[in-house]
Every structure is written in C-alpha cells, then in structure tokens.
Amino acid sequence: KLLEAQQLEANGDMAGAAAIYRSMIADADAQGGKNGRRVTFRMLLAQVLDTQEDWPASKAALGEALVLNNENPQLLNSLGYRLLERREDVKRGFELVSKAHRLAPQSPAITDSLGWGLYLNGDYAKAVPLLEMAVENAISDVTINEHLGDAYWKVGRFNEARYSWRAAS
C-alpha cells in the first residue's frame, strides 16, 4: 500500500494517496502495537493534505501523531515549522522546533526551523548563526538559503543576503 500511495503522490493524485494513507492508519490503529508506523502514516497523510492546502486536516493528523509520540524530532519540526510559516501560533511553533532541535541538533532542516523561529520572533542576531549552520549542512537547500538571506538582511549584512538569495534561486 505504501508504494502505491507514494506512486499516486508522484503522479499528482493527492486525493488517492490520502485515501490510502487513511486506510493504512485505520489498519495500523486496529492492530495496535508500536506507534512508529501509526506516527509515520499520519505524517505522510499530513504532508499530502498540506499539499492539497487542507491545513486544518493536516494539522489534525500531525496533532494525532504528536499524541502518539511527542519525542519524534521530525514530527515536532513538521508541526512546529508549519505553525511558524502560517504565523498561526508562533509561540507553540517555536516551542516545538526548539524541542526538535534538542532531540536532533545535527538536522539541517530542524536547525533551519529553529533559526527561522528566532527570525520570526525578531531575534535576528541569534537566528543568523543557526541558519548559517543549517546552510553549511544543506548547501543546496533553497528554503534554508532564503531564510539565511532574510536574516542577513535584517542584521545589515546586505552583500551576504544577496549572495544567499542568489544561491536560493
């Protein structure tokens, strides 16, 4: 089922993929046992729902996954970053990405999220070193380079900001 859902996603059939993920969640919930698969399937569903621009359903799926495992750094980052990006609940989003970073400080995506959270909270000087670290470990990531460029601009490092933005395009 998983491969089928991923193939549907690759072909742009998000509704079909979501239906399969929901079926997989139901099956995993009925079987009980370890929460790993139950969390993963909810995260996959949330991603598809987010692609379909159904943020309320995506957020609900991530919330359900968080109940199952609130120590999963990718899950914490996923929900936290989405909250930050939407400016929906910046405080909670920052708390989630901070916890994710404590659990997985080596992850460039999570380091970026924490830096971006600091940026959104107006703490540009603290955001820059985190975003620089994230770029060092994910040099070709467009979003991370954009975030670093934005932070550089806010601290008056205009040439470096332009360079980061060019690297992002």
LOZA-222422 format. One record per residue (C-alpha): chain; x, y, z. Coordinates in steps of 0.25 Angstrom, whole numbers, plus 5000, padded with zeros to 4 digits. Layout:
VOTI   rolo   east   north     up
VOTI      A      X       Y      Z
...
END
This chain:
VOTI   rolo   east   north     up
VOTI      A   5000    5000   5000
VOTI      A   5011    5010   5004
VOTI      A   5018    5009   4990
VOTI      A   5004    5011   4983
VOTI      A   5001    5023   4991
VOTI      A   5015    5029   4988
VOTI      A   5013    5026   4973
VOTI      A   5000    5033   4974
VOTI      A   5007    5045   4980
VOTI      A   5018    5045   4970
VOTI      A   5007    5045   4959
VOTI      A   4999    5057   4966
VOTI      A   4988    5049   4971
VOTI      A   4988    5054   4985
VOTI      A   4973    5050   4988
VOTI      A   4976    5036   4984
VOTI      A   4989    5036   4993
VOTI      A   4981    5042   5004
VOTI      A   4971    5031   5004
VOTI      A   4982    5020   5004
VOTI      A   4989    5027   5016
VOTI      A   4975    5028   5023
VOTI      A   4973    5013   5021
VOTI      A   4987    5010   5026
VOTI      A   4985    5018   5038
VOTI      A   4972    5010   5041
VOTI      A   4979    4997   5039
VOTI      A   4991    5001   5048
VOTI      A   4981    5006   5059
VOTI      A   4973    4993   5058
VOTI      A   4986    4985   5060
VOTI      A   4991    4994   5072
VOTI      A   5005    4991   5076
VOTI      A   5017    5001   5073
VOTI      A   5013    5015   5070
VOTI      A   5024    5017   5060
VOTI      A   5016    5013   5048
VOTI      A   5004    5020   5053
VOTI      A   5012    5033   5054
VOTI      A   5019    5031   5041
VOTI      A   5006    5029   5033
VOTI      A   4999    5041   5040
VOTI      A   5011    5049   5036
VOTI      A   5010    5044   5021
VOTI      A   4995    5048   5021
VOTI      A   4998    5061   5027
VOTI      A   5008    5064   5016
VOTI      A   4998    5060   5005
VOTI      A   4987    5069   5012
VOTI      A   4997    5081   5013
VOTI      A   5000    5079   4998
VOTI      A   4985    5079   4996
VOTI      A   4984    5092   5004
VOTI      A   4976    5086   5015
VOTI      A   4983    5091   5027
VOTI      A   4972    5088   5037
VOTI      A   4972    5073   5033
VOTI      A   4988    5073   5032
VOTI      A   4989    5080   5046
VOTI      A   4979    5070   5052
VOTI      A   4987    5058   5046
VOTI      A   5000    5064   5052
VOTI      A   4993    5066   5065
VOTI      A   4989    5052   5066
VOTI      A   5003    5047   5063
VOTI      A   5008    5056   5074
VOTI      A   4999    5049   5084
VOTI      A   5005    5036   5080
VOTI      A   5020    5041   5080
VOTI      A   5024    5055   5085
VOTI      A   5038    5051   5085
VOTI      A   5039    5050   5070
VOTI      A   5048    5061   5065
VOTI      A   5043    5061   5050
VOTI      A   5029    5061   5055
VOTI      A   5032    5072   5065
VOTI      A   5039    5080   5054
VOTI      A   5028    5077   5044
VOTI      A   5017    5083   5052
VOTI      A   5025    5094   5058
VOTI      A   5030    5099   5045
VOTI      A   5016    5099   5039
VOTI      A   5011    5107   5051
VOTI      A   5023    5117   5049
VOTI      A   5021    5118   5034
VOTI      A   5006    5121   5035
VOTI      A   5008    5131   5047
VOTI      A   4997    5123   5053
VOTI      A   5003    5120   5067
VOTI      A   5018    5125   5066
VOTI      A   5020    5123   5081
VOTI      A   5016    5108   5081
VOTI      A   5023    5106   5067
VOTI      A   5035    5111   5073
VOTI      A   5034    5102   5085
VOTI      A   5032    5090   5076
VOTI      A   5044    5093   5067
VOTI      A   5053    5096   5080
VOTI      A   5049    5082   5085
VOTI      A   5052    5076   5072
VOTI      A   5066    5083   5072
VOTI      A   5069    5078   5086
VOTI      A   5066    5064   5081
VOTI      A   5073    5065   5067
VOTI      A   5083    5077   5067
VOTI      A   5090    5071   5055
VOTI      A   5078    5072   5046
VOTI      A   5079    5084   5036
VOTI      A   5064    5085   5034
VOTI      A   5062    5085   5049
VOTI      A   5073    5095   5051
VOTI      A   5067    5104   5040
VOTI      A   5053    5103   5046
VOTI      A   5059    5108   5060
VOTI      A   5067    5119   5053
VOTI      A   5054    5123   5045
VOTI      A   5046    5123   5058
VOTI      A   5056    5133   5064
VOTI      A   5055    5141   5052
VOTI      A   5040    5142   5053
VOTI      A   5041    5146   5067
VOTI      A   5051    5157   5063
VOTI      A   5063    5151   5069
VOTI      A   5071    5153   5056
VOTI      A   5085    5153   5063
VOTI      A   5082    5139   5069
VOTI      A   5076    5134   5056
VOTI      A   5088    5136   5047
VOTI      A   5098    5126   5053
VOTI      A   5087    5115   5053
VOTI      A   5083    5118   5039
VOTI      A   5098    5118   5035
VOTI      A   5100    5105   5041
VOTI      A   5088    5099   5034
VOTI      A   5093    5104   5021
VOTI      A   5107    5098   5023
VOTI      A   5100    5085   5025
VOTI      A   5090    5086   5013
VOTI      A   5097    5096   5004
VOTI      A   5087    5094   4992
VOTI      A   5074    5095   5000
VOTI      A   5066    5107   4994
VOTI      A   5058    5110   5007
VOTI      A   5069    5110   5016
VOTI      A   5077    5119   5007
VOTI      A   5065    5129   5006
VOTI      A   5064    5129   5021
VOTI      A   5078    5132   5023
VOTI      A   5078    5143   5013
VOTI      A   5066    5149   5020
VOTI      A   5073    5148   5033
VOTI      A   5086    5154   5028
VOTI      A   5078    5166   5022
VOTI      A   5071    5169   5036
VOTI      A   5085    5170   5042
VOTI      A   5091    5179   5031
VOTI      A   5099    5168   5024
VOTI      A   5094    5172   5011
VOTI      A   5104    5166   5001
VOTI      A   5103    5153   5008
VOTI      A   5088    5154   5008
VOTI      A   5089    5156   4993
VOTI      A   5098    5144   4991
VOTI      A   5089    5135   4999
VOTI      A   5077    5139   4991
VOTI      A   5085    5136   4978
VOTI      A   5088    5123   4984
VOTI      A   5074    5120   4986
VOTI      A   5069    5123   4972
END
